[in-house]
Every structure is written in structure tokens, then in C-alpha cells.
Amino acid sequence: MRIITSRIAIAGFTLVLLALIIFHSGAIESSSGQDAAGKNVTEVIFIESPGCTKCAAAQRVLEKVGQEMPINVSGYYYYSPKGHRIIKEYGARDVPSIIIGMQVINYRDYEKDDALLEKLIKGALANQTPPAPAQFTLPASDVNESNSLNSDEASGLNLKEISAYSISAVLGAGLVAGFNPCLLGILVFLAASVLSSNGKRRDLVMMVAFFSLGIFTMYFLFGLGMQRLLENKAVADSFRYILTVFLLLAGLSQVWDGIRLQNGKHSIFRTDWALPYFQAGVDKSRYSSYFLIGALFSLVKLPCIGAIYLAILDLFSAENYLEGSTYLFFFNLGVVLPILLIGGGIALGMSPEQVDAFRKDHRVGMRLATGLALLGLAPLIYWQLI
């Protein structure tokens, strides 16, 4: 689903690509040229984002059109100085955007309809009358600059409207990632420890709240850092392949663990090593201790949730940083939502033993479902289909 590299021209074109002519002083950049056979070649500007699946789909359409008509495609990241200058000049509103002459094809103009996009591109190419001077000049430097804009400039570009539907989908994905046997086992242990130490339901509620806040804070800060890191072309170029391998290994390990549990063996995802640290935190009965327990548990929980979390970050990295951070907030809220719900249920009278019994009865199914989901996700990530 993701585009890993921003290329000056699309590989596989059957025609020779012409270099973009740039003059440093009051120069004019022509939107058309000629190929070796003397045919006019139209310059196409492609605004993209690293790892953007919508961009990958649009690029495939451009490649298809390029096999039929002579075009020269120049790609720019939306956050680069060149990309930002082009966006401001032409009024592009989405990523991806395709600019042909003075005509801008925004993503919202075709909304995943590749056939419509192909029609729009061919229509725009047919309307060009070479040579048509561009309305701006670009400084001579590498096309794939990675100097990002400041947050005000980046947030000014409306990449995608944040709708209640998309937030609900992200929240649901976080809920699926957060609900797993690792969570239930630790939560039962903590709830039983708090209740046995003082028996106050209020203390249990505060433990659940600050425990959840510790997990949320750790994952949210990690996600923000990964989002910024994935804007780097070299990192984004290799991340998809690493993530695909990780998804396959994580999926196989989940399936294998489910089979082991079904046969009465111990789980390979052991969390008992952390229980003494959790118990020490509970014994202190301080909110800061509960927060630190949550932060530690986010590391303990990483083998259970890591693959899904990285895959989601891979998808978010294609968005505007502000919008990606907003989605990341709701995703992590979904991750801790099972803790809040189950912990609240225990505080209201549900027995920890009931929760632990549910965990034991359904842990095989949860392992197998998670493993199969990860194995199915791996090829989708690799071939950029989502």
C-alpha cells in the first residue's frame, strides 16, 4: 500500500525521460518538451507522501498512462520546500495531487476510482498546448529533499478530512489490538493485589486510571517519534520490508503459541517476570507508582501488540503529521479502552476470578485470531494494498 521512494521519473516508461530544465535567474520552466522521436512530452508534477498507499495507486495509473502517451513525471514530497511551493502556487488540496499544466487533479476528485483518475489524466493531457510556461521557478537542488515544514505550514494543507467514521475505525482497531490475554492476566493480578491490600474500590479505580495513563503515554510518545522518523526517505524505504517480515514472524509465533496452549503447554509470551515489579508498585499505593507500572507494562505487552501497532503506524505515516497524530491519539485510546472497561467492571463488583476464567477459556482463540490476522496483514502491507 505504501510508496517507499519519491522518484523523478516513473520506472518502466517506454520513452526516454527528459530532464527538468531549471534556470537560476528569471528562468521559465517549460511544461512540455520532445522525446528522441520528436514527439511532445508533457511534464507532470506528482505531489506525494512517503509510504502513502493512495499515492502508490495513483502512481500505477500514471505508469499505465505513460505507456500510451509521452509524459515526464516529477515527484515531490508535500512537506519539502519545493513541494510546498508547488502546492501554494497551484492550490493543491490533497495528497496525492497530480498537476498537468495549470490543471490540478486532487485525490477527492476521483476517490479511489482508478478508471476515473485515468480519464482525468488523459483529459488534462489532451488539453495541453505546448509550450506553456510555468508560473514559478524552482531552485536547483535534489528533488527528494527531506527538510520538513514547520507545524503551521504542514497543518495548513488539508490532506484528509477527519470524520467520525474514520475516528471510529481507528478507535476500533486500537480496541482489537489492546484486547489480548497479556492484558487480562496482568489486570487480574493488579486488581486482586489492590483489593487484597486495602479492599477499597476507589483505590482500584485510581489504579486502573493511572495504569492506563502510563500505557497511553508511552505508546503515544513512541508513535509520535515513529511518525517523524518515517518521514525520512531512507527509513521509509526499508521500513515496509522490515515490517512485513516482523508481521510474518509475529503471526507465526501467535499461531504457534495458540497451538501450545491448546496442547496444555505454557505460553511463550511470559509476563510473570514483571510481577514482582508490579507488586512493589502496588504496595506503595501511589498514583505515580501506578503510572510507572503502566509504562513498564507497555514494554511487557509489546510482544502481544507490537506487530499490529507498527502496522497501524505504517498507515498513519502517510497522513499529514497533525492528522496522523490525531488518529494516533484515538488509536491509543482504543488500546487502553479494554483496561478501563474491565477494570471498571471489577471496581463495580465483577470478580477478578471471573475475568481470569474468561482469559483462560478464550486465550487459544485470541491467539489464533491475532496470528491469522497478522499473517493476512503482511502481504497487504508488502504489496501496498491497504
LOKOLMI-400361 format. One record per residue: residue in three letters; x, y, z of N, C-alpha, C, O, CB in turn. Coordinates in steps of 0.02 Angstrom, whole numbers, plus 50000, padded with zeros to 5 digits. Glycine has a CB too. Example, Ala and Ser with C-alpha at 12.3 -4.5 7.8 and 13.67 -1.06 7.14 Angstrom:
BEGIN
ALA506604971650390506154977550390506604983550390507124983450423505654977650452
SER506424988850354506844994750357506455000250394506705005750402507044997050286
END
This chain:
BEGIN
MET500414994050000500005000050000500425006250000500185011549980499545000050059
ARG501055005950022501455011950031501935013249973502155008449941501835011650095
ILE502095019849959502625021749913503245022849954503235026950000502445028149871
ILE503775019349941504365019849982504835025249954505165028649994504715013249986
THR504885026149890505345031049863504975036249823504475034849791505865027749820
SER505245042449824504995047749781505465048049722506055049549731504935054649818
ARG505225046749663505665046349604505545052149557504985054549551505555039749567
ILE506075054349522506005059849475505605057449415505225061449387506685062449452
ALA505665051249394505275048749338505025041849355505365038449394505685048549272
ILE504465039449329504175032949344504535027549303504585027949242503405032949329
ALA504805022349340505175017049307504715013049262504125012149277505505012449359
GLY504975010849208504595006749162504305010549104503995007549060504045003549199
PHE504405016949102504165020649044504535018048982505135016548985504275028449053
THR504185017648927504495015248865504835020848827505205019648778503975011948821
LEU504725026948848505015032648814505575035648856505575035048917504485037948799
VAL506035038948824506595042148858506335048248895505985052448867507155044148808
LEU506525048848960506295054549001506765060448992507375059648988506245052449077
LEU506465066348989506865072348983506995075449051506565075349094506525077448937
ALA507575078249059507745081449123507355088049129507235091549080508505082849129
LEU507155089549190506805095849203507305101549199507795101749236506445095749273
ILE507165106449152507625112049140507505117549190506935119949196507555114749068
ILE508015119549226507935124649278508435130249265509025129049256508025121549348
PHE508195136349265508615142249260508625145749326508115146149360508375146949203
HIS509195148349347509265151349413509015158449416508825160849469509985151049436
SER509005162149360508815169149362508255170449314508355170849253509415173649345
GLY507655171149341507075172949299506965167949244506715169749191507165179749269
ALA507145161649256507065156549204506355154349199505965155149246507525150649216
ILE506165151349141505495148749129505555141249123505955138649085505175151849065
GLU505135137649162505125130349160504575128249113503985129649124505015127349231
SER504755124649058504265122649009503885116549032504185112049063504605121248942
SER503215116249018502815110549039502815105048986502515099848997502105112649052
SER503145106048931503175100948879503865101148848504215106148850502635102048826
GLY504055095548818504675095048782504595090148725504035088948702505245092948828
GLN505145087248703505115082348650505545076448668506075077148699505335085248583
ASP505315070448647505725064548659506195063448600506235067648555505275058248670
ALA506535057848601507035056548549506725056148480507055057548430507415050148564
ALA506095054348477505755053748412505435060348390505115060648338505225048348416
GLY505525065548430505245071948412504535073048435504225078148417505285072748339
LYS504265068448473503585069148498503585073548560504055073448599503265062248513
ASN503045077348569502975081548627502895077348690502495072648691502385086348618
VAL503265079048742503225075548806502955080548857503255085848868503915072648827
THR502405078848889502085083348938502375082249007502435076549030501325082448938
GLU502545087649041502795087249109502205086449157501715090149154503215093449127
VAL502265081649202501755080349252502085080849320502605077849332501425073349243
ILE501785084749365502025085449433501605081149479500995081449478502005092949456
PHE501945077049519501605072349563501775074049636502345073349656501805064949546
ILE501275076249674501365077849745501195071649785500635069049780500915083949767
GLU501655069249826501565062949861501815063449933502055068649955501925057449825
SER501755057849968501995057350037502325050550044502095045650014501405058150089
PRO502865050050083503195043550090502745038450123502455039750176503845044250131
GLY502675032650092502265027350119501525028050108501125024350137502375026850191
CYS501315032750065500605034050053500325028850005500555028449948500495041250025
THR499835024950026499545019749983499135022749927499115020149871499115015050025
LYS498795028349941498415031849889498895034249835498725034349775498015037749918
CYS499495036349856499995038649808500235032849765500355033649705500595041849845
ALA500315027049796500535021149758500035019349704500225017649648500635015149805
ALA499395019749721498875018249671498875023249615498815021449556498185018049704
ALA498945029749632498965034949580499575034149536499545035449476498965041849613
GLN500135032049565500745031149526500665025449475500925025749420501335029749572
ARG500315020149496500195014649449499775016949390499885014749333499845008749485
VAL499295021349403498885024049348499315028349302499245028049241498295028149375
LEU499765032349331500215036449290500665032049247500805033749189500635041049335
GLU500905026549275501315021949237500925019149177501195018449122501575016249281
LYS500305017449189499885014749136499785019949081499835018349022499205012549164
VAL499635026149101499545031549051500195032849014500195034148954499295038049085
GLY500765032349051501415033549021501595028548967502015030048924501945033549073
GLN501285022748968501405017748915501035019448851501185016848797501205010848939
GLU500535023848858500125025648799500285032748773500215034048713499395025248817
MET500495037048818500615044048799501295046248827501475044148883500045048648824
PRO501665050348791502325052548815502255057848870502045063448858502735055448757
ILE502425055948931502405060548987503045059949028503375054749027501785059249032
ASN503215065249062503805065349106503565067249176503345072949186504355070249079
VAL503605062749223503335063749290503885065749339504405062349344502965057349315
SER503775071249374504235073449427503875073149493503345076249502504505080649413
GLY504155069449541503825068549605504125072849660504735073749662503855061249626
TYR503695075449704503925079649759503535077549822502935076449820503815087149744
TYR503895077049879503555076049942503195082549961503455087949951504055073849998
TYR502595081749988502185087750003502515092150055502395098250056501505085650027
TYR502935089450100503225093450154503895096550136504175100350175503295089150215
SER504165094950076504795097850056504685105050034504135106850016505125093849999
PRO505205109250036505115116250014504855116749943504425120949929505785119950019
LYS505105112549897504855112649829504125110549826503715113749793505275108049784
GLY503975105049861503285102749861502805107949889502265109049863503225096349901
HIS503015111149944502585116249974502495122149927501945124949923502885118650041
ARG503015124049891502955129649844502475128049788502065132149768503655131449815
ILE502515121949763502055119849709501335119649735500875121949700502245112849682
ILE501235117049795500565116649825500265123649831499675124649815500585113149893
LYS500665128449856500415135249865500265138449798499765142049791500925139449903
GLU500675137249748500595140349683499965137849647499595141749618501205139149639
TYR499855131349649499305128449611498675127149653498145125549626499535121949581
GLY498735127949719498145126949761497945119649768497355118049775497565130749733
ALA498445115149768498295108049778498025106949849498265110149896498925103649766
ARG497535102549856497195101749920497285094849950497115093850008496465103149911
ASP497565090049913497605083249938498295080349925498695083149886497065078749905
VAL498435074849956498985070449939498695063549926498395060649971499535070249997
PRO498775060849865499165063649810498785068949771498175069249771499385058149764
SER499175073149736498905077749687499325077149623499935076349626498895085149714
ILE498995077649566499325077249501499205083749465498625085849456499075071049459
ILE499745087049445499695093649413499945093049341500515091049329500105098949451
ILE499505094749294499665094449223499495101349195498915103349191499255088849185
GLY500015104949175499915111849154499685115849214500025116049266499395112349096
MET499105119049208498815122649264498225118949295497875121549337498585129549242
GLN498115112749273497555108849299497805104249355498305100849348497235104649242
VAL497435104349411497605100349470497085094849479496485096249481497655104849533
ILE497325088649484496885083049498497015080949570497525078049586497005076949449
ASN496545082549614496595080849685496305073949697495915071349658496235086149728
TYR496515070849753496275064149769495515064049775495195059149755496585061649834
ARG495225069349803494505069449812494125069849746493515068849745494315075349855
ASP494485071249691494145071549626493975064649599493555063949554494585075149576
TYR494315059449626494165052649600494065047449655493765042249641494735050449555
GLU494295048649717494145044449774494225036949761493725033249762493445045849797
LYS494825034649749494985027549739494745024649673494855018749660494695023549795
ASP494425028649631494175026249567494735027049515494815032349485493535030049544
ASP495135021649505495705022049460495505023449388495855026949352496105015649464
ALA494935020749368494695021849300494545029249289494695032149237494075017549284
LEU494225032449339494075039549334494715043649335494775048549298493625041649392
LEU495205041649375495835045249377496185044949309496445049949285496295042249431
GLU496185039049278496495038349212496145042949162496475046049120496455031049188
LYS495495043349166495115047649121495285054949133495355058749085494365046549130
LEU495345056949196495515063849212496215065649188496335071149162495455065049288
ILE496685061049196497375062249174497405063149098497715067749073497845056549196
LYS497075058549062497075059048989496725065248965496935068348916496745052848958
GLY496185067249000495845073348981496285079448992496285084048950495205074149021
ALA496655079549047497105085149061497675085449011497875090848989497375084749132
LEU497935079548992498465079348942498225081748874498585085148838498745072248936
ALA497605080048857497325082148792497225089648789497225092448734496665078548780
ASN497145092848846497015100048847497655104248845497615110348840496635101748908
GLN498235100848848498855104648849499055106748779498985102948731499405100448880
THR499305112848773499555115648710500265117948720500375123648740499105121448684
PRO500765113748707501455115448720501695120948672501435121448616501905109248714
PRO502195125048692502445125248760502045130148803501875135548779503185127248760
ALA501895128348864501535132748910501995134248968502195129749004500875129548934
PRO502165140648979502635142449032502325141149101501735142349112502835149749026
ALA502745138749146502515137649214502495144349251502795149249228502985132749252
GLN502145144649305502055150849341502545151549400502475156049441501345151249367
PHE503035147249403503515147749457504175144649434504185140949385503265144249522
THR504705146149469505355143049456505575139549519505385141449575505885148249433
LEU505975134449511506215130549567506965131149573507315131149522506015123149561
PRO507235131749633507955131849642508255125049624507925119949634508145133849713
ALA508865125049599509185118749579509435115149641509915117249673509765120049530
SER509095109749657509305105449714508955098749706508535097949662509135108649783
ASP509115094049749508845087349744508095087349753507825090649797509165082749796
VAL507745083449709507015083149712506775080249777506255082349803506755078949654
ASN507145075549805506905071849864507155074849929507345071249975507125064649859
GLU507155081549933507355084649996506895082450051506285081650041507355092349989
SER507175081550109506765079250165506695084450220506475082850275507055072950195
ASN506875090750205506775096050255506045097450263505725099850216507155102450236
SER505775095950320505055096650330504885103750347505305107550371504815091950384
LEU504245105550335503995112150352503855112350426503825107150459503365113850312
ASN503765118350452503565118750521502845116550528502495115650478503645125850548
SER502615115550590501955112550601501405116850573500895114150550501845111450675
ASP501475123550574500945127850548500865126950473500305126750448501095135150564
GLU501435126350437501395125450365501095118750348500665118250303502085126150333
ALA501315113450383501075106750368500335106050383499965102950344501465101550407
SER500115108850439499415108050457498965112150413498355111050412499315110050529
GLY499245116950375498825121050332498585117250271498105119450238499195127050310
LEU498885111550254498685107550197498155102550219498285098350262499285104050165
ASN497575102950189497025098450208497105091850170496845091150115496335101650192
LEU497455087150199497585080850166496975076350167496835072850118498165077250199
LYS496615076350221496045071850227495605074350283495845076150337496285064550241
GLU494965074550272494505076650324494445071250378494355065350363493815078350294
ILE494515073550440494455068850496493725068150512493415072650540494865071450558
SER493445062450495492735061350504492605056750564493055053450589492425058250441
ALA491975056750587491785052450643491875045150623492045040950665491065053750664
TYR491755043550560491835036650536492565034350541492705028950565491585035950464
SER493035038650517493735036650518493995036150590494395031750606494155041650478
ILE493765040650633493975040250703493705033950736494055030650775493725046550742
SER493085032150720492785026050747493175019850724493285015250763492055025450727
ALA493385019950660493765014250634494435013650669494655008150686493865015050558
VAL494775019350679495425019250713495345017150786495745013250811495755026250710
LEU494825019550819494685017750888494555010150893494785006950940494085021650915
GLY494175007550845494035000350844494664996250833494744990950864493534998650790
ALA495114998650790495744995050779496164994850843496474989750858496144998350722
GLY496165000350879496525000450943496214995750994496574992551033496535007550971
LEU495554995350993495204990851039495394983551025495504979751072494444991751033
VAL495434981750961495624974950943496344973550964496494968050989495544973850867
ALA496784978550953497484977550971497584977051047498014973351070497914983250944
GLY497174980751085497264980951157496974975051194497184973451249496974987051184
PHE496484971651164496144966151199496514959651184496434956751130495404965651176
ASN496904957351232497294951251222497434948051290497354951251342497954952651185
PRO497634941551291497744938051354498264941351399498214940851460497954931051340
CYS498764944751369499274948051411498954953251456499094953651515499814951351366
LEU498504957051426498154962251464497734959251520497774961551577497714966351417
LEU497334954351505496874951451554497254948451613497054949351670496434946151521
GLY497804944951599498184941851653498474946951701498414946151762498734937551624
ILE498784952151675499094957251717498564961151755498644962651814499534961951676
LEU498014962851721497484966751753497174962851811497024965751864496944968551701
VAL497074956351802496804952251856497284952251916497074952851973496684944951832
PHE497934951651902498434951651955498434958251993498444958252055499134950351925
LEU498414963751957498424970351989497784971552030497814973952086498514975851937
ALA497214969852000496584970952035496554966852099496344969352151495984969151989
ALA496764960552095496754956352154497234958952207497084958552267496934949152135
SER497814961552186498304964252233498034970352269498114971052330498964965952198
VAL497724974952232497444980952262496884979352310496864981952366497194985852207
LEU496434974952290495864973152332496084969452395495784970352448495364968952293
SER496594965352389496824961552447497224965952496497254964452555497254955652425
SER497524971352470497924975652513497504980352556497654981252615498414979652473
ASN496974983252526496554987852566495804986852555495394989152596496734994852549
GLY495624983352501494924981752489494494987552467493884986752463494644978952550
LYS494784993452453494404999252433494304999552357494784999352319494745005652458
ARG493685000052336493545000552264493815007052235494015007152176492785000052252
ARG493825012452274494075018752250494815018152230495015020752178493995024252302
ASP495205014652270495915013752254495995009652190496455010752152496275010252313
LEU495545004852180495565000852119495425005252057495755004552006495064995052122
VAL494935009752063494775014252008495375018651991495545019551932494165018652025
MET495705021452042496285025852030496865021852001497235024351959496495029352095
MET496945015552024497475011451996497355010351921497815010951881497505004652033
VAL496745008651903496575007451833496695013751792496955013351736495855005051826
ALA496495019551818496555025851781497285027551768497465029051711496225031551819
PHE497705027451819498405029351810498805023851775499285025451740498715030951878
PHE498625017651785498935012151748498805013051673499265012151632498655005351772
SER498195014751655498015015851584498385021951557498605021951500497255016651576
LEU498435027251598498775033251576499515031951561499795034751514498715038751629
GLY499825027651602500535025851589500615022351522501085023851485500795021551645
ILE500175017651507500205014051443500085018851386500455018951337499695008251442
PHE499565022851392499385027651339499965032351324500135033551266498755031651358
THR500265035151377500805039951368501395036851331501675039951285501035042751435
MET501595030951351502175027651321502055026251247502475027851205502335021151357
TYR501475023351231501335021751161501225027951118501425028051060500715017251157
PHE500925033051147500795039151108501455042651091501555044851034500335043851147
LEU501895043251140502535046551127502955042451078503285045251034502925047451193
PHE502935035851085503295031651038503015032450967503395032850919503245024251059
GLY502355032750961502045033650896502215040250864502335040550804501305033050903
LEU502235045650903502415052150876503135052050849503275054750796502345057650931
GLY503575048850887504265048350864504335044350801504705046150756504705045350918
MET503975038750797503995034550737503705038250677503955037450621503625028050749
GLN503175042050687502885045950632503395050650602503465051050541502275049850655
ARG503755054250645504255058850621504835055050588505105057350538504515063250678
LEU505015049350616505565045550588505405042950519505835042850475505745039750634
LEU504775040850508504575038050444504525043250388504425041450330503925034550451
GLU504585049650406504605054750354505275054750317505335057450262504475061650384
ASN505775051550348506435051050317506405045750261506185040150273506975049250368
LYS506625047550203506565043150145506945036650155506685031250138506835046650083
ALA507535036850183507935030750191507595025950240507595019950230508645032450216
VAL507315028750293506965024550342506335021550312506205015650319506795028650406
ALA505945025850279505325023450248505455018250195505045013850183504935029250219
ASP506035018750162506195014150108506275007050133506105002250097506835016450073
SER506535006250193506664999550220506134997150269506084991250283507344999350254
PHE505725001850295505265000050348504734995050325504554990450362504915006350375
ARG504484995750263503964991250239504214984050237503844979550255503734993450169
TYR504824983050216505094976250211505214973350281505064967450294505754976150171
ILE505484977450326505594975150395504924973450428504854968450462505974980450436
LEU504434977850417503774976750447503454970450420503134966750458503324982850434
THR503524969150356503224963050327503514956850359503144952250377503344962850251
VAL504174956650367504504950850399504274950250471504134944750496505274951550395
PHE504234955950505504024955950576503304953450583503154949650629504084962950606
LEU502864955450538502174953150540502124945650530501744942150564501754956750486
LEU502524943050484502524935750472502774931950533502464927050553502954934050410
LEU503324934350562503594930950621503114931550680503014926650717504274933950639
ALA502834937550690502364938450745501734934250736501484931350784502184945750752
GLY501484933850675500894929850661501024922450674500604919050704500674930950591
LEU501594920050650501764912950661501854911450735501654906150759502394911150622
SER502154916150772502254915050844501594914850882501514910950929502714920450873
GLN501114919050861500464918950892500094912350879499794909450924500034924950867
VAL500124910050817499804903750799500134897950837499794893650864499844902450723
TRP500794898050838501164892750874500984892750948500894887450978501924893650864
ASP500944898750978500774899151048500064896651061499934893351112500844906351073
GLY499604898151015498924895551022498914887951020498544884851058498484898250967
ILE499324884950976499354877650973499664874751037499434869651062499774875350911
ARG500174878151063500484875851126499974876051183499924871351222501094880251143
LEU499594881451187499094881951240498554876751233498304874051283498784888951240
GLN498364875251171497854870151159498094863251182497694859051203497674869951085
ASN498754862251177499044855851198499234855751272499564851051295499644854251155
GLY499044860951309499184861051380499874863451400500074862651457499084854351408
LYS500244866451354500904868951370500874876251390500364879651381501374868051309
HIS501434878751418501464885651439501524890351379501784888451326502064886751487
SER501274896451388501324901451335502044903851328502414904351377500864907451349
ILE502244905351266502914908151255502934915651272503474918551279503134907051182
PHE502344918751279502304925751297502224926151373501674926951399501704929351261
ARG502784925651409502774925551482502824932651509503224936651486503344921151509
THR502414934151558502424940651591502554940051666502564945051702501774944351579
ASP502664933851690502744932851762503384936051789503434937451848502734925451778
TRP503874937151743504494940251766504394947351791504784949851832505004940351709
ALA503864950651768503734957551787503294958151849503224963651876503414961351730
LEU503004952651872502524953051927502824955751992502484959552027502244946151940
PRO503454954052010503734957152071503774964752068503674968152118504434954252084
TYR503934967452008503974974652000503274977752007503184982952038504274976551931
PHE502774974351978502094976851984501854976652057501534981352081501624972651940
GLN502024971252091501824970652161502134976052204501814978852248502004963752188
ALA502774977652190503114982852228502774989652217502714993652263503864983352208
GLY502554990852155502204997052140501534997452175501335002752200502114997852067
VAL501174991852177500524991652211500604992852285500194996252316500164984952198
ASP501134990052314501244990652386501344997952407501194999852464501844986452407
LYS501615002052362501725009052378501075013152377501025018352410502215012152328
SER500575010652341499915013752339499945021152320499575025252347499575013052407
ARG500395022852274500435029852250500235030052176500345025352139501155032652259
TYR499935035652157499715036452088500305036152040500255033351986499325042952079
SER500865039052061501455038952018501695031752008501955030051955502015043152048
SER501615027652059501815020552053501375016952002501615012951962501785017052121
TYR500725018352004500275015251956500445017451885500415013551838499535017151973
PHE500625023951878500825026451812501445022851786501475020851728500945034151815
LEU501945022051830502555018651810502435011251795502755008351751503085019251864
ILE501975008151832501795001251817501505000751747501664996151709501274998451869
GLY501075005551728500795005751661501325006651608501305003451555500285011151655
ALA501815011051622502365012151574502775005751566502975004051510502815017851598
LEU502895002251621503274995951617502874990751580503144986951540503454993451687
PHE502214990451594501804985451561501774986651486501694981851448501104985551590
SER501834992851463501834994151391502414990651357502354988751299501875001751377
LEU502964989651393503524985851366503394978351371503564974551325504174987651404
VAL503094976251427502924969151434502424966951381502454961451355502644967751505
LYS501964971451366501424969951319501654970251246501294968151201500854974751330
LEU502254972951234502484974151166502474967951122502264968451064503184976951167
PRO502684961951147502644956051103501934954351082501824951351030502944950051138
CYS501444956251124500744954651108500444959551058500034957651016500324954551172
ILE500644965851062500314971051024500774974150970500544977750926500074976551070
GLY501434972650975501924976250935501804976050860501854981250826502594973550948
ALA501634970250833501554969650760500974973850735501034977450686501444962250741
ILE500394973350770499814977250749499964984650756499774988650713499194975450791
TYR500304986550810500444993650822500904996550768500775002050744500774994550891
LEU501414992850748501864995250696501514995650629501635000250589502484990750691
ALA501064990950615500694991150553500244997250550500185000450498500274984750544
ILE499924998950606499505004850609499925011150600499715015750565499115005150675
LEU500505011350631500955017150623501165017850550501235023450525501575016550667
ASP501255012250517501435012350446500895015750405501045019350358501555005150421
LEU500265014650423499715017750387499665025150404499535029250360499055014250404
PHE499755026950469499695033850490500235038250459500115044150448499725034350565
SER500815035350445501375039450421501225042550353501575047250333501995035250416
ALA500715040150317500545042950252500135049250260500015052750211500155037950211
GLU499915050850320499475056550331499885062850348500475062450364498975055150386
ASN499555068550346499825074650373500005073350446499635069750481499325080450366
TYR500565076250471500805074550537500285076150591500195072250638501445078250552
LEU499945081850584499435083650634498855078750632498615076550685499185090750621
GLU498625076850572498075072150567498285065250590497895061650622497805071950496
GLY498895063250571499145056850594499185056450670499045051250699499825055450563
SER499385061950701499415062250774498725061750805498635058550857499765068650797
THR498225064750772497545064350797497295057150794496995054750842497075068950756
TYR497415053750738497215046750733497595042450782497315037750811497335044250662
LEU498235044150793498635040450840498355041050911498365036250949499365042850839
PHE498105046950928497805048050993497205043351003497145040051055497575055351001
PHE496765043050953496175038850960496345031450957496015027350988495665040550907
PHE496855029650919497065022650917497305020450986497115015051010497615021550864
ASN497725024451017497985022751083497435022951136497465019251185498555027351102
LEU496945027251126496365027151170496015020451165495785017651216495885032951154
GLY495965017751104495675011151094496085005651127495805000751152495595009751021
VAL496745006551127497185001551157497055000951232497054995351260497925003251145
VAL496955006551266496855006351339496115005651358495955004651416497145012651371
LEU495675006051309494955005651324494764998951357494364999051404494555006551261
PRO495034993151335494874986951371495074987051445494734984251487495224981051337
ILE495634990351460495844990851530495334994851570495144992951625496544994151535
LEU495115000551541494635004751576493975001051586493665001451639494515011251537
LEU493754997451534493114993951538493134988151588492704987551631492914991451470
ILE493644983951581493694978051625493854980251696493574977651744494224973151599
GLY494324985051703494484987551770493884990751803493774989851863495064992451766
GLY493494994551763492894997551790492394992251811492044992951862492585002151740
GLY492344986851771491894981351789492084978051854491654976451894491874976251734
ILE492734977051865492974974051928492824978751986492624976552040493724972551924
ALA492924985251975492784990152028492044990252046491874991752103493014997052007
LEU491614988851998490894988852010490634982252039490034981652053490524990451946
GLY491074977452047490854971252079491024964852042490934959452070490134971552088
MET491274965351981491484959351945492074956151981492534959552002491654960951871
SER492054949751986492594946152020493204945451974493134943651916492354939252044
PRO493814946852001494414945651960494464938451936494744937051883495034947352001
GLU494204933751976494224926751957493804925451894493974921251853493964922352014
GLN493254929351886492844928551825493234930751763493204927551711492194932651832
VAL493594936351770493994938851714494544933851697494674932551638494294945651731
ASP494864931151749495414926351736495144919951704495474916951662495774924651802
ALA494544917851724494244911951694494084913151620494184908751578493594909951732
PHE493844919051605493714920751535494364920651495494384918151439493374927751529
ARG494894923351524495544923451490495774916351474495994914951418496064927051532
LYS495724911951522495954905051512495524901251462495774897251423495964901351578
ASP494884902651463494424899051418494494901251345494364897351300493704900151440
HIS494704907451333494704910251265495404912251240495454915051186494254916151262
ARG495924910851279496584913151257496824909651194497174912651154497084912151313
VAL496634903451184496834899951123496514903351063496844904651012496634892451125
GLY495864904751068495524908051013495804914850998495884916850940494794908651027
MET495974918651051496254925351042496944925051009497104929050965496304929051109
ARG497344920151029498004919350999497944917650924498264920750882498404913851036
LEU497514912750908497454910750839497164916350795497394917350739497004904550834
ALA496664919850822496374925350784496884930850770496924933550715495764928250821
THR497284932550821497804937650813498324935350763498524939150719498134939350880
GLY498544929150769499054926550724498834926450652499214928550608499254919650745
LEU498234924150639497984923850570497884930950542497994932050483497324919950568
ALA497674935650585497594942550562498264945550542498314948950491497264946750617
LEU498784944150580499454946750564499724943650500500024947050459499944945450622
LEU499624937050492499854933750431499484936450369499774937050316499754926250436
GLY498844938050377498474940950322498664948050307498604950350251497734940550335
LEU498894951650359499084958650351499754959450316499854964350280499114962050418
ALA500204954650325500874955150297500884956250221501194961050199501274948950314
PRO500544952050181500564953250108500214959750088500404962750038500254947450072
LEU499714961750126499374968050110499844974050119499834978750079498744968950154
ILE500254973750171500744978950183501294978750129501494983950104501054978350253
TYR501514972750113502074972050066501884974549996502264978149964502294964750062
TRP501304972649973501084974649906500684981249905500394983049854500664969249875
GLN500684984649963500374991249969499644991149946499424995449907500764996349927
LEU499274986349971498564985749951498104989150001497504989849986498384978449945
ILE498354991250058497944994850107498325001050130498065004850171497764990350167
END
